[in-house]
Amino acid sequence: MFYKRTEEIKKRVQPLKELAEQNGFQLVFNIDEKNIIASIGGDNTFLQATRKTGF
């Protein structure tokens, strides 16, 4: 998951992470292991996620 690393955003992302895991998704921290990318934020967050991952 790509998002701005502020405390406020981290608090909002945590339930999303838990929901993903409850539904059988495995969260990975190595970009090379990704299958799906979730961008949480605005256009800049999305663009940064695609640029950094090559998706």
Helices and strands as residue ranges (DSSP letters): E 2-3, H 7-22, G 31-33, E 39-40, H 43-53
